[in-house]
Amino acid sequence: MTIVGIPITNDIIVIASLFIIFFIYALYGNKGRLISFILAFYPATIFYKTFPFSQQLTIVTDEKWLVFNKLAIFLLFFIPISIIIARFVFKESYEGKQYIRAILYALSLVSVILLFHYTVIDFSIWYDFSPQIDTLFSSPLQVYIWQLLALLFLLFV
């Protein structure tokens, strides 16, 4: 399918859908909580990757359910860290740049979700991005740039 000569792939639909959801939440939701989600991703990822008891907490063997098991272990770190960070995030709202801020929040969250997929827990059992998207996260340098971009988007909010 093409729109105005641009091919529309499933990847574009998935990423655009995530963007729209996060954009709407950034406009009407709790911006402090949104910022804490983005910032909590980084320490939660470190704790998850270095957690020595992951194998003992893995209670399923089916590949589809294993992703949920890994997600639950990640959330054991993510939720408390997010709550702690939310206590210290004070977000002032300026009406003049509301849409630009919402766009930057949404871009940051989309990049964090993609980073989560490519670096923490692989969700390709449900949805596998195309090789073009895969190449954006194929090297440590590219992953680092995406991590930095998510934080830079917050810097300009």
Stockholm file with secondary structure:
# STOCKHOLM 1.0

chainA/1-157         MTIVGIPITNDIIVIASLFIIFFIYALYGNKGRLISFILAFYPATIFYKTFPFSQQLTIVTDEKWLVFNKLAIFLLFFIPISIIIARFVFKESYEGKQYIRAILYALSLVSVILLFHYTVIDFSIWYDFSPQIDTLFSSPLQVYIWQLLALLFLLFV
#=GR chainA/1-157 SS CEETTEECCHHHHHHHHHHHHHHHHHHHSCHHHHHHHHHHHHHHHHHHHHCTTHHHHCCCCSHHHHHHHHHHHHHHHHHHHHHHHHHHCCCCCCGGGHHHHHHHHHHHHHHHHHHIIIIICCCTTTCCCCHHHHHTTSSHHHHHHHHHHHHHHHHTC
#=GC SS_cons         CEETTEECCHHHHHHHHHHHHHHHHHHHSCHHHHHHHHHHHHHHHHHHHHCTTHHHHCCCCSHHHHHHHHHHHHHHHHHHHHHHHHHHCCCCCCGGGHHHHHHHHHHHHHHHHHHIIIIICCCTTTCCCCHHHHHTTSSHHHHHHHHHHHHHHHHTC
//
